[in-house]
Amino acid sequence: MATRDMSEWRTSISQVVSNEREEKIIVRGHDLDDLIDDLSFAGMMFLMLQGRKPSPDQTRVLDALLVASMEHGIAPPSMVARCFASYGTSIQAAVGSGIQAFGDRMGGLGEQMARAMVECLADIADGPPPDDKTLEGRAAKLVAEIMARGERVPGFGIPLHGMDPRAPKVLAIAKAQGTYQMYCRFGEAIGAELAKARGGRAVPMNLDGVSAAVALDLGFSWRATRMFLLTPRSVSMGAHFLEEQEQDTTWRHIPADQIDYQE
């Protein structure tokens, strides 16, 4: 097989047309002017990532997920944005740095859960919908494997809440719109098995877990999962940056008397 010429670029995402006869932008085979008339932001995100237009039900569910993911208080990424505002930096530096604060321990757990789900159900994903017993068995195996490694099951539990208040609402909308399918069912089966493994103490699915299940049922790759947090949360970080600017703070820091200096 010949080595590909790395100076050659290929894309099926977009084409810019500019000549004597026309000026237009083609996105995934559609004229952008038509998409402006036809799609919401969530619908456009769906088209960009999957290469096809979503149904109205799919658009509604993705929109719900993006709304639910937009804000969660002054968490570390928004703290970064507010600190940047107090230091006199630009909004793009603040938002970019806040996004970079997300990692495998915070912000990436949905991706970890989505990948685990896909790998666990890979051999049955293209067949008829599995029954509850099959999903329960796969969930028990997955939970046991993760706990045997001494790890926490990603996508379950949250420090700030006894139960993540966002997760049930997004799942309810997915059910109402008919997109609650195999992966959402599997997510809830994992939660039930996790509770059994912990002696009956429930560890509810959080928004990361719901994001994984909902995104997979919408047809997205597990690799795209972080996009459904990073995209809306960038708006949140911008809002925190602007509010901090309006408050005219200077040099956000940790007071010296709150630091435990050790020799």
MODELLER restraints for C-alpha pairs under 7 A, 6 or more apart:
rsr = mdl.restraints
at = mdl.atoms
rsr.add(forms.Gaussian(group=physical.xy_distance, feature=features.Distance(at['CA:12:A'], at['CA:28:A']), mean=6.31, stdev=0.5))
rsr.add(forms.Gaussian(group=physical.xy_distance, feature=features.Distance(at['CA:13:A'], at['CA:27:A']), mean=5.73, stdev=0.5))
rsr.add(forms.Gaussian(group=physical.xy_distance, feature=features.Distance(at['CA:13:A'], at['CA:28:A']), mean=4.97, stdev=0.5))
rsr.add(forms.Gaussian(group=physical.xy_distance, feature=features.Distance(at['CA:13:A'], at['CA:48:A']), mean=6.93, stdev=0.5))
rsr.add(forms.Gaussian(group=physical.xy_distance, feature=features.Distance(at['CA:14:A'], at['CA:26:A']), mean=5.34, stdev=0.5))
rsr.add(forms.Gaussian(group=physical.xy_distance, feature=features.Distance(at['CA:14:A'], at['CA:27:A']), mean=4.32, stdev=0.5))
rsr.add(forms.Gaussian(group=physical.xy_distance, feature=features.Distance(at['CA:14:A'], at['CA:28:A']), mean=5.86, stdev=0.5))
rsr.add(forms.Gaussian(group=physical.xy_distance, feature=features.Distance(at['CA:15:A'], at['CA:25:A']), mean=5.87, stdev=0.5))
rsr.add(forms.Gaussian(group=physical.xy_distance, feature=features.Distance(at['CA:15:A'], at['CA:26:A']), mean=5.01, stdev=0.5))
rsr.add(forms.Gaussian(group=physical.xy_distance, feature=features.Distance(at['CA:15:A'], at['CA:27:A']), mean=6.60, stdev=0.5))
rsr.add(forms.Gaussian(group=physical.xy_distance, feature=features.Distance(at['CA:16:A'], at['CA:24:A']), mean=6.33, stdev=0.5))
rsr.add(forms.Gaussian(group=physical.xy_distance, feature=features.Distance(at['CA:16:A'], at['CA:25:A']), mean=4.70, stdev=0.5))
rsr.add(forms.Gaussian(group=physical.xy_distance, feature=features.Distance(at['CA:16:A'], at['CA:26:A']), mean=6.38, stdev=0.5))
rsr.add(forms.Gaussian(group=physical.xy_distance, feature=features.Distance(at['CA:17:A'], at['CA:23:A']), mean=5.57, stdev=0.5))
rsr.add(forms.Gaussian(group=physical.xy_distance, feature=features.Distance(at['CA:17:A'], at['CA:24:A']), mean=5.20, stdev=0.5))
rsr.add(forms.Gaussian(group=physical.xy_distance, feature=features.Distance(at['CA:17:A'], at['CA:25:A']), mean=5.93, stdev=0.5))
rsr.add(forms.Gaussian(group=physical.xy_distance, feature=features.Distance(at['CA:18:A'], at['CA:24:A']), mean=6.67, stdev=0.5))
rsr.add(forms.Gaussian(group=physical.xy_distance, feature=features.Distance(at['CA:25:A'], at['CA:31:A']), mean=6.02, stdev=0.5))
rsr.add(forms.Gaussian(group=physical.xy_distance, feature=features.Distance(at['CA:25:A'], at['CA:32:A']), mean=5.57, stdev=0.5))
rsr.add(forms.Gaussian(group=physical.xy_distance, feature=features.Distance(at['CA:26:A'], at['CA:32:A']), mean=5.74, stdev=0.5))
rsr.add(forms.Gaussian(group=physical.xy_distance, feature=features.Distance(at['CA:28:A'], at['CA:51:A']), mean=5.76, stdev=0.5))
rsr.add(forms.Gaussian(group=physical.xy_distance, feature=features.Distance(at['CA:42:A'], at['CA:59:A']), mean=6.08, stdev=0.5))
rsr.add(forms.Gaussian(group=physical.xy_distance, feature=features.Distance(at['CA:42:A'], at['CA:62:A']), mean=6.17, stdev=0.5))
rsr.add(forms.Gaussian(group=physical.xy_distance, feature=features.Distance(at['CA:42:A'], at['CA:63:A']), mean=5.38, stdev=0.5))
rsr.add(forms.Gaussian(group=physical.xy_distance, feature=features.Distance(at['CA:43:A'], at['CA:53:A']), mean=6.87, stdev=0.5))
rsr.add(forms.Gaussian(group=physical.xy_distance, feature=features.Distance(at['CA:43:A'], at['CA:54:A']), mean=6.15, stdev=0.5))
rsr.add(forms.Gaussian(group=physical.xy_distance, feature=features.Distance(at['CA:43:A'], at['CA:59:A']), mean=5.36, stdev=0.5))
rsr.add(forms.Gaussian(group=physical.xy_distance, feature=features.Distance(at['CA:46:A'], at['CA:53:A']), mean=6.73, stdev=0.5))
rsr.add(forms.Gaussian(group=physical.xy_distance, feature=features.Distance(at['CA:46:A'], at['CA:54:A']), mean=6.38, stdev=0.5))
rsr.add(forms.Gaussian(group=physical.xy_distance, feature=features.Distance(at['CA:47:A'], at['CA:53:A']), mean=4.98, stdev=0.5))
rsr.add(forms.Gaussian(group=physical.xy_distance, feature=features.Distance(at['CA:47:A'], at['CA:54:A']), mean=6.88, stdev=0.5))
rsr.add(forms.Gaussian(group=physical.xy_distance, feature=features.Distance(at['CA:50:A'], at['CA:220:A']), mean=6.72, stdev=0.5))
rsr.add(forms.Gaussian(group=physical.xy_distance, feature=features.Distance(at['CA:57:A'], at['CA:177:A']), mean=5.21, stdev=0.5))
rsr.add(forms.Gaussian(group=physical.xy_distance, feature=features.Distance(at['CA:58:A'], at['CA:179:A']), mean=6.89, stdev=0.5))
rsr.add(forms.Gaussian(group=physical.xy_distance, feature=features.Distance(at['CA:58:A'], at['CA:218:A']), mean=6.61, stdev=0.5))
rsr.add(forms.Gaussian(group=physical.xy_distance, feature=features.Distance(at['CA:61:A'], at['CA:173:A']), mean=6.34, stdev=0.5))
rsr.add(forms.Gaussian(group=physical.xy_distance, feature=features.Distance(at['CA:61:A'], at['CA:174:A']), mean=5.70, stdev=0.5))
rsr.add(forms.Gaussian(group=physical.xy_distance, feature=features.Distance(at['CA:64:A'], at['CA:170:A']), mean=6.26, stdev=0.5))
rsr.add(forms.Gaussian(group=physical.xy_distance, feature=features.Distance(at['CA:65:A'], at['CA:170:A']), mean=6.21, stdev=0.5))
rsr.add(forms.Gaussian(group=physical.xy_distance, feature=features.Distance(at['CA:65:A'], at['CA:211:A']), mean=6.89, stdev=0.5))
rsr.add(forms.Gaussian(group=physical.xy_distance, feature=features.Distance(at['CA:66:A'], at['CA:228:A']), mean=6.08, stdev=0.5))
rsr.add(forms.Gaussian(group=physical.xy_distance, feature=features.Distance(at['CA:66:A'], at['CA:232:A']), mean=5.74, stdev=0.5))
rsr.add(forms.Gaussian(group=physical.xy_distance, feature=features.Distance(at['CA:68:A'], at['CA:166:A']), mean=6.09, stdev=0.5))
rsr.add(forms.Gaussian(group=physical.xy_distance, feature=features.Distance(at['CA:69:A'], at['CA:229:A']), mean=5.60, stdev=0.5))
rsr.add(forms.Gaussian(group=physical.xy_distance, feature=features.Distance(at['CA:69:A'], at['CA:232:A']), mean=6.24, stdev=0.5))
rsr.add(forms.Gaussian(group=physical.xy_distance, feature=features.Distance(at['CA:69:A'], at['CA:233:A']), mean=6.61, stdev=0.5))
rsr.add(forms.Gaussian(group=physical.xy_distance, feature=features.Distance(at['CA:70:A'], at['CA:232:A']), mean=4.58, stdev=0.5))
rsr.add(forms.Gaussian(group=physical.xy_distance, feature=features.Distance(at['CA:70:A'], at['CA:233:A']), mean=4.59, stdev=0.5))
rsr.add(forms.Gaussian(group=physical.xy_distance, feature=features.Distance(at['CA:70:A'], at['CA:236:A']), mean=5.92, stdev=0.5))
rsr.add(forms.Gaussian(group=physical.xy_distance, feature=features.Distance(at['CA:71:A'], at['CA:233:A']), mean=6.38, stdev=0.5))
rsr.add(forms.Gaussian(group=physical.xy_distance, feature=features.Distance(at['CA:71:A'], at['CA:236:A']), mean=5.72, stdev=0.5))
rsr.add(forms.Gaussian(group=physical.xy_distance, feature=features.Distance(at['CA:77:A'], at['CA:98:A']), mean=4.30, stdev=0.5))
rsr.add(forms.Gaussian(group=physical.xy_distance, feature=features.Distance(at['CA:77:A'], at['CA:99:A']), mean=6.60, stdev=0.5))
rsr.add(forms.Gaussian(group=physical.xy_distance, feature=features.Distance(at['CA:77:A'], at['CA:101:A']), mean=5.69, stdev=0.5))
rsr.add(forms.Gaussian(group=physical.xy_distance, feature=features.Distance(at['CA:78:A'], at['CA:98:A']), mean=6.33, stdev=0.5))
rsr.add(forms.Gaussian(group=physical.xy_distance, feature=features.Distance(at['CA:78:A'], at['CA:237:A']), mean=5.08, stdev=0.5))
rsr.add(forms.Gaussian(group=physical.xy_distance, feature=features.Distance(at['CA:78:A'], at['CA:240:A']), mean=6.24, stdev=0.5))
rsr.add(forms.Gaussian(group=physical.xy_distance, feature=features.Distance(at['CA:80:A'], at['CA:94:A']), mean=6.87, stdev=0.5))
rsr.add(forms.Gaussian(group=physical.xy_distance, feature=features.Distance(at['CA:80:A'], at['CA:97:A']), mean=6.97, stdev=0.5))
rsr.add(forms.Gaussian(group=physical.xy_distance, feature=features.Distance(at['CA:80:A'], at['CA:98:A']), mean=5.52, stdev=0.5))
rsr.add(forms.Gaussian(group=physical.xy_distance, feature=features.Distance(at['CA:81:A'], at['CA:94:A']), mean=4.50, stdev=0.5))
rsr.add(forms.Gaussian(group=physical.xy_distance, feature=features.Distance(at['CA:81:A'], at['CA:95:A']), mean=6.04, stdev=0.5))
rsr.add(forms.Gaussian(group=physical.xy_distance, feature=features.Distance(at['CA:81:A'], at['CA:98:A']), mean=5.75, stdev=0.5))
rsr.add(forms.Gaussian(group=physical.xy_distance, feature=features.Distance(at['CA:81:A'], at['CA:237:A']), mean=5.80, stdev=0.5))
rsr.add(forms.Gaussian(group=physical.xy_distance, feature=features.Distance(at['CA:81:A'], at['CA:240:A']), mean=6.58, stdev=0.5))
rsr.add(forms.Gaussian(group=physical.xy_distance, feature=features.Distance(at['CA:81:A'], at['CA:241:A']), mean=5.30, stdev=0.5))
rsr.add(forms.Gaussian(group=physical.xy_distance, feature=features.Distance(at['CA:82:A'], at['CA:240:A']), mean=5.91, stdev=0.5))
rsr.add(forms.Gaussian(group=physical.xy_distance, feature=features.Distance(at['CA:82:A'], at['CA:241:A']), mean=4.94, stdev=0.5))
rsr.add(forms.Gaussian(group=physical.xy_distance, feature=features.Distance(at['CA:82:A'], at['CA:244:A']), mean=5.62, stdev=0.5))
rsr.add(forms.Gaussian(group=physical.xy_distance, feature=features.Distance(at['CA:83:A'], at['CA:252:A']), mean=5.37, stdev=0.5))
rsr.add(forms.Gaussian(group=physical.xy_distance, feature=features.Distance(at['CA:84:A'], at['CA:94:A']), mean=5.41, stdev=0.5))
rsr.add(forms.Gaussian(group=physical.xy_distance, feature=features.Distance(at['CA:85:A'], at['CA:241:A']), mean=5.45, stdev=0.5))
rsr.add(forms.Gaussian(group=physical.xy_distance, feature=features.Distance(at['CA:85:A'], at['CA:244:A']), mean=6.07, stdev=0.5))
rsr.add(forms.Gaussian(group=physical.xy_distance, feature=features.Distance(at['CA:85:A'], at['CA:245:A']), mean=5.75, stdev=0.5))
rsr.add(forms.Gaussian(group=physical.xy_distance, feature=features.Distance(at['CA:86:A'], at['CA:244:A']), mean=6.80, stdev=0.5))
rsr.add(forms.Gaussian(group=physical.xy_distance, feature=features.Distance(at['CA:86:A'], at['CA:245:A']), mean=6.79, stdev=0.5))
rsr.add(forms.Gaussian(group=physical.xy_distance, feature=features.Distance(at['CA:86:A'], at['CA:249:A']), mean=5.19, stdev=0.5))
rsr.add(forms.Gaussian(group=physical.xy_distance, feature=features.Distance(at['CA:86:A'], at['CA:250:A']), mean=4.52, stdev=0.5))
rsr.add(forms.Gaussian(group=physical.xy_distance, feature=features.Distance(at['CA:86:A'], at['CA:251:A']), mean=5.15, stdev=0.5))
rsr.add(forms.Gaussian(group=physical.xy_distance, feature=features.Distance(at['CA:86:A'], at['CA:252:A']), mean=5.94, stdev=0.5))
rsr.add(forms.Gaussian(group=physical.xy_distance, feature=features.Distance(at['CA:87:A'], at['CA:250:A']), mean=6.17, stdev=0.5))
rsr.add(forms.Gaussian(group=physical.xy_distance, feature=features.Distance(at['CA:87:A'], at['CA:251:A']), mean=5.40, stdev=0.5))
rsr.add(forms.Gaussian(group=physical.xy_distance, feature=features.Distance(at['CA:91:A'], at['CA:238:A']), mean=6.59, stdev=0.5))
rsr.add(forms.Gaussian(group=physical.xy_distance, feature=features.Distance(at['CA:91:A'], at['CA:241:A']), mean=6.71, stdev=0.5))
rsr.add(forms.Gaussian(group=physical.xy_distance, feature=features.Distance(at['CA:95:A'], at['CA:234:A']), mean=5.95, stdev=0.5))
rsr.add(forms.Gaussian(group=physical.xy_distance, feature=features.Distance(at['CA:95:A'], at['CA:237:A']), mean=5.66, stdev=0.5))
rsr.add(forms.Gaussian(group=physical.xy_distance, feature=features.Distance(at['CA:95:A'], at['CA:238:A']), mean=6.11, stdev=0.5))
rsr.add(forms.Gaussian(group=physical.xy_distance, feature=features.Distance(at['CA:98:A'], at['CA:237:A']), mean=6.89, stdev=0.5))
rsr.add(forms.Gaussian(group=physical.xy_distance, feature=features.Distance(at['CA:99:A'], at['CA:230:A']), mean=6.44, stdev=0.5))
rsr.add(forms.Gaussian(group=physical.xy_distance, feature=features.Distance(at['CA:99:A'], at['CA:234:A']), mean=6.96, stdev=0.5))
rsr.add(forms.Gaussian(group=physical.xy_distance, feature=features.Distance(at['CA:102:A'], at['CA:108:A']), mean=6.83, stdev=0.5))
rsr.add(forms.Gaussian(group=physical.xy_distance, feature=features.Distance(at['CA:107:A'], at['CA:226:A']), mean=6.97, stdev=0.5))
rsr.add(forms.Gaussian(group=physical.xy_distance, feature=features.Distance(at['CA:108:A'], at['CA:226:A']), mean=6.22, stdev=0.5))
rsr.add(forms.Gaussian(group=physical.xy_distance, feature=features.Distance(at['CA:109:A'], at['CA:154:A']), mean=5.32, stdev=0.5))
rsr.add(forms.Gaussian(group=physical.xy_distance, feature=features.Distance(at['CA:109:A'], at['CA:155:A']), mean=5.85, stdev=0.5))
rsr.add(forms.Gaussian(group=physical.xy_distance, feature=features.Distance(at['CA:109:A'], at['CA:208:A']), mean=6.00, stdev=0.5))
rsr.add(forms.Gaussian(group=physical.xy_distance, feature=features.Distance(at['CA:110:A'], at['CA:155:A']), mean=5.90, stdev=0.5))
rsr.add(forms.Gaussian(group=physical.xy_distance, feature=features.Distance(at['CA:110:A'], at['CA:208:A']), mean=4.22, stdev=0.5))
rsr.add(forms.Gaussian(group=physical.xy_distance, feature=features.Distance(at['CA:110:A'], at['CA:209:A']), mean=5.37, stdev=0.5))
rsr.add(forms.Gaussian(group=physical.xy_distance, feature=features.Distance(at['CA:110:A'], at['CA:211:A']), mean=6.21, stdev=0.5))
rsr.add(forms.Gaussian(group=physical.xy_distance, feature=features.Distance(at['CA:110:A'], at['CA:212:A']), mean=5.09, stdev=0.5))
rsr.add(forms.Gaussian(group=physical.xy_distance, feature=features.Distance(at['CA:110:A'], at['CA:225:A']), mean=6.34, stdev=0.5))
rsr.add(forms.Gaussian(group=physical.xy_distance, feature=features.Distance(at['CA:110:A'], at['CA:226:A']), mean=6.85, stdev=0.5))
rsr.add(forms.Gaussian(group=physical.xy_distance, feature=features.Distance(at['CA:111:A'], at['CA:212:A']), mean=6.50, stdev=0.5))
rsr.add(forms.Gaussian(group=physical.xy_distance, feature=features.Distance(at['CA:111:A'], at['CA:222:A']), mean=6.09, stdev=0.5))
rsr.add(forms.Gaussian(group=physical.xy_distance, feature=features.Distance(at['CA:111:A'], at['CA:223:A']), mean=6.63, stdev=0.5))
rsr.add(forms.Gaussian(group=physical.xy_distance, feature=features.Distance(at['CA:111:A'], at['CA:225:A']), mean=5.16, stdev=0.5))
rsr.add(forms.Gaussian(group=physical.xy_distance, feature=features.Distance(at['CA:111:A'], at['CA:226:A']), mean=6.08, stdev=0.5))
rsr.add(forms.Gaussian(group=physical.xy_distance, feature=features.Distance(at['CA:112:A'], at['CA:154:A']), mean=6.59, stdev=0.5))
rsr.add(forms.Gaussian(group=physical.xy_distance, feature=features.Distance(at['CA:113:A'], at['CA:154:A']), mean=5.56, stdev=0.5))
rsr.add(forms.Gaussian(group=physical.xy_distance, feature=features.Distance(at['CA:113:A'], at['CA:155:A']), mean=6.18, stdev=0.5))
rsr.add(forms.Gaussian(group=physical.xy_distance, feature=features.Distance(at['CA:113:A'], at['CA:209:A']), mean=6.38, stdev=0.5))
rsr.add(forms.Gaussian(group=physical.xy_distance, feature=features.Distance(at['CA:113:A'], at['CA:212:A']), mean=6.24, stdev=0.5))
rsr.add(forms.Gaussian(group=physical.xy_distance, feature=features.Distance(at['CA:114:A'], at['CA:212:A']), mean=4.72, stdev=0.5))
rsr.add(forms.Gaussian(group=physical.xy_distance, feature=features.Distance(at['CA:114:A'], at['CA:213:A']), mean=6.66, stdev=0.5))
rsr.add(forms.Gaussian(group=physical.xy_distance, feature=features.Distance(at['CA:114:A'], at['CA:222:A']), mean=5.20, stdev=0.5))
rsr.add(forms.Gaussian(group=physical.xy_distance, feature=features.Distance(at['CA:115:A'], at['CA:222:A']), mean=5.52, stdev=0.5))
rsr.add(forms.Gaussian(group=physical.xy_distance, feature=features.Distance(at['CA:120:A'], at['CA:138:A']), mean=6.96, stdev=0.5))
rsr.add(forms.Gaussian(group=physical.xy_distance, feature=features.Distance(at['CA:129:A'], at['CA:182:A']), mean=6.64, stdev=0.5))
rsr.add(forms.Gaussian(group=physical.xy_distance, feature=features.Distance(at['CA:135:A'], at['CA:186:A']), mean=5.81, stdev=0.5))
rsr.add(forms.Gaussian(group=physical.xy_distance, feature=features.Distance(at['CA:135:A'], at['CA:189:A']), mean=6.62, stdev=0.5))
rsr.add(forms.Gaussian(group=physical.xy_distance, feature=features.Distance(at['CA:136:A'], at['CA:189:A']), mean=5.58, stdev=0.5))
rsr.add(forms.Gaussian(group=physical.xy_distance, feature=features.Distance(at['CA:139:A'], at['CA:186:A']), mean=6.91, stdev=0.5))
rsr.add(forms.Gaussian(group=physical.xy_distance, feature=features.Distance(at['CA:139:A'], at['CA:189:A']), mean=5.97, stdev=0.5))
rsr.add(forms.Gaussian(group=physical.xy_distance, feature=features.Distance(at['CA:139:A'], at['CA:190:A']), mean=4.78, stdev=0.5))
rsr.add(forms.Gaussian(group=physical.xy_distance, feature=features.Distance(at['CA:139:A'], at['CA:193:A']), mean=6.43, stdev=0.5))
rsr.add(forms.Gaussian(group=physical.xy_distance, feature=features.Distance(at['CA:140:A'], at['CA:190:A']), mean=6.97, stdev=0.5))
rsr.add(forms.Gaussian(group=physical.xy_distance, feature=features.Distance(at['CA:140:A'], at['CA:193:A']), mean=5.52, stdev=0.5))
rsr.add(forms.Gaussian(group=physical.xy_distance, feature=features.Distance(at['CA:143:A'], at['CA:153:A']), mean=6.83, stdev=0.5))
rsr.add(forms.Gaussian(group=physical.xy_distance, feature=features.Distance(at['CA:143:A'], at['CA:190:A']), mean=6.89, stdev=0.5))
rsr.add(forms.Gaussian(group=physical.xy_distance, feature=features.Distance(at['CA:143:A'], at['CA:193:A']), mean=6.94, stdev=0.5))
rsr.add(forms.Gaussian(group=physical.xy_distance, feature=features.Distance(at['CA:143:A'], at['CA:194:A']), mean=6.28, stdev=0.5))
rsr.add(forms.Gaussian(group=physical.xy_distance, feature=features.Distance(at['CA:146:A'], at['CA:152:A']), mean=6.83, stdev=0.5))
rsr.add(forms.Gaussian(group=physical.xy_distance, feature=features.Distance(at['CA:146:A'], at['CA:153:A']), mean=6.34, stdev=0.5))
rsr.add(forms.Gaussian(group=physical.xy_distance, feature=features.Distance(at['CA:155:A'], at['CA:205:A']), mean=5.87, stdev=0.5))
rsr.add(forms.Gaussian(group=physical.xy_distance, feature=features.Distance(at['CA:155:A'], at['CA:206:A']), mean=5.51, stdev=0.5))
rsr.add(forms.Gaussian(group=physical.xy_distance, feature=features.Distance(at['CA:155:A'], at['CA:208:A']), mean=4.91, stdev=0.5))
rsr.add(forms.Gaussian(group=physical.xy_distance, feature=features.Distance(at['CA:155:A'], at['CA:209:A']), mean=3.73, stdev=0.5))
rsr.add(forms.Gaussian(group=physical.xy_distance, feature=features.Distance(at['CA:156:A'], at['CA:203:A']), mean=5.97, stdev=0.5))
rsr.add(forms.Gaussian(group=physical.xy_distance, feature=features.Distance(at['CA:156:A'], at['CA:204:A']), mean=5.62, stdev=0.5))
rsr.add(forms.Gaussian(group=physical.xy_distance, feature=features.Distance(at['CA:156:A'], at['CA:205:A']), mean=4.26, stdev=0.5))
rsr.add(forms.Gaussian(group=physical.xy_distance, feature=features.Distance(at['CA:156:A'], at['CA:206:A']), mean=5.14, stdev=0.5))
rsr.add(forms.Gaussian(group=physical.xy_distance, feature=features.Distance(at['CA:156:A'], at['CA:209:A']), mean=6.35, stdev=0.5))
rsr.add(forms.Gaussian(group=physical.xy_distance, feature=features.Distance(at['CA:157:A'], at['CA:203:A']), mean=5.30, stdev=0.5))
rsr.add(forms.Gaussian(group=physical.xy_distance, feature=features.Distance(at['CA:157:A'], at['CA:204:A']), mean=5.65, stdev=0.5))
rsr.add(forms.Gaussian(group=physical.xy_distance, feature=features.Distance(at['CA:157:A'], at['CA:205:A']), mean=6.19, stdev=0.5))
rsr.add(forms.Gaussian(group=physical.xy_distance, feature=features.Distance(at['CA:157:A'], at['CA:206:A']), mean=5.88, stdev=0.5))
rsr.add(forms.Gaussian(group=physical.xy_distance, feature=features.Distance(at['CA:158:A'], at['CA:164:A']), mean=6.57, stdev=0.5))
rsr.add(forms.Gaussian(group=physical.xy_distance, feature=features.Distance(at['CA:158:A'], at['CA:206:A']), mean=6.51, stdev=0.5))
rsr.add(forms.Gaussian(group=physical.xy_distance, feature=features.Distance(at['CA:163:A'], at['CA:204:A']), mean=5.92, stdev=0.5))
rsr.add(forms.Gaussian(group=physical.xy_distance, feature=features.Distance(at['CA:164:A'], at['CA:206:A']), mean=5.22, stdev=0.5))
rsr.add(forms.Gaussian(group=physical.xy_distance, feature=features.Distance(at['CA:164:A'], at['CA:207:A']), mean=6.86, stdev=0.5))
rsr.add(forms.Gaussian(group=physical.xy_distance, feature=features.Distance(at['CA:166:A'], at['CA:207:A']), mean=6.31, stdev=0.5))
rsr.add(forms.Gaussian(group=physical.xy_distance, feature=features.Distance(at['CA:167:A'], at['CA:205:A']), mean=6.78, stdev=0.5))
rsr.add(forms.Gaussian(group=physical.xy_distance, feature=features.Distance(at['CA:167:A'], at['CA:206:A']), mean=5.60, stdev=0.5))
rsr.add(forms.Gaussian(group=physical.xy_distance, feature=features.Distance(at['CA:167:A'], at['CA:207:A']), mean=4.97, stdev=0.5))
rsr.add(forms.Gaussian(group=physical.xy_distance, feature=features.Distance(at['CA:167:A'], at['CA:210:A']), mean=5.97, stdev=0.5))
rsr.add(forms.Gaussian(group=physical.xy_distance, feature=features.Distance(at['CA:174:A'], at['CA:180:A']), mean=5.04, stdev=0.5))
rsr.add(forms.Gaussian(group=physical.xy_distance, feature=features.Distance(at['CA:179:A'], at['CA:217:A']), mean=6.39, stdev=0.5))
rsr.add(forms.Gaussian(group=physical.xy_distance, feature=features.Distance(at['CA:179:A'], at['CA:218:A']), mean=6.70, stdev=0.5))
rsr.add(forms.Gaussian(group=physical.xy_distance, feature=features.Distance(at['CA:180:A'], at['CA:217:A']), mean=6.74, stdev=0.5))
rsr.add(forms.Gaussian(group=physical.xy_distance, feature=features.Distance(at['CA:181:A'], at['CA:217:A']), mean=5.83, stdev=0.5))
rsr.add(forms.Gaussian(group=physical.xy_distance, feature=features.Distance(at['CA:182:A'], at['CA:217:A']), mean=6.84, stdev=0.5))
rsr.add(forms.Gaussian(group=physical.xy_distance, feature=features.Distance(at['CA:183:A'], at['CA:213:A']), mean=4.91, stdev=0.5))
rsr.add(forms.Gaussian(group=physical.xy_distance, feature=features.Distance(at['CA:183:A'], at['CA:216:A']), mean=6.42, stdev=0.5))
rsr.add(forms.Gaussian(group=physical.xy_distance, feature=features.Distance(at['CA:183:A'], at['CA:217:A']), mean=5.83, stdev=0.5))
rsr.add(forms.Gaussian(group=physical.xy_distance, feature=features.Distance(at['CA:184:A'], at['CA:213:A']), mean=4.76, stdev=0.5))
rsr.add(forms.Gaussian(group=physical.xy_distance, feature=features.Distance(at['CA:184:A'], at['CA:214:A']), mean=6.12, stdev=0.5))
rsr.add(forms.Gaussian(group=physical.xy_distance, feature=features.Distance(at['CA:184:A'], at['CA:217:A']), mean=6.99, stdev=0.5))
rsr.add(forms.Gaussian(group=physical.xy_distance, feature=features.Distance(at['CA:187:A'], at['CA:213:A']), mean=6.21, stdev=0.5))
rsr.add(forms.Gaussian(group=physical.xy_distance, feature=features.Distance(at['CA:191:A'], at['CA:203:A']), mean=6.69, stdev=0.5))
rsr.add(forms.Gaussian(group=physical.xy_distance, feature=features.Distance(at['CA:191:A'], at['CA:204:A']), mean=6.34, stdev=0.5))
rsr.add(forms.Gaussian(group=physical.xy_distance, feature=features.Distance(at['CA:191:A'], at['CA:205:A']), mean=6.44, stdev=0.5))
rsr.add(forms.Gaussian(group=physical.xy_distance, feature=features.Distance(at['CA:194:A'], at['CA:203:A']), mean=6.97, stdev=0.5))
rsr.add(forms.Gaussian(group=physical.xy_distance, feature=features.Distance(at['CA:195:A'], at['CA:201:A']), mean=5.17, stdev=0.5))
rsr.add(forms.Gaussian(group=physical.xy_distance, feature=features.Distance(at['CA:195:A'], at['CA:202:A']), mean=4.61, stdev=0.5))
rsr.add(forms.Gaussian(group=physical.xy_distance, feature=features.Distance(at['CA:195:A'], at['CA:203:A']), mean=6.16, stdev=0.5))
rsr.add(forms.Gaussian(group=physical.xy_distance, feature=features.Distance(at['CA:212:A'], at['CA:225:A']), mean=6.25, stdev=0.5))
rsr.add(forms.Gaussian(group=physical.xy_distance, feature=features.Distance(at['CA:215:A'], at['CA:225:A']), mean=6.82, stdev=0.5))
rsr.add(forms.Gaussian(group=physical.xy_distance, feature=features.Distance(at['CA:216:A'], at['CA:222:A']), mean=6.70, stdev=0.5))
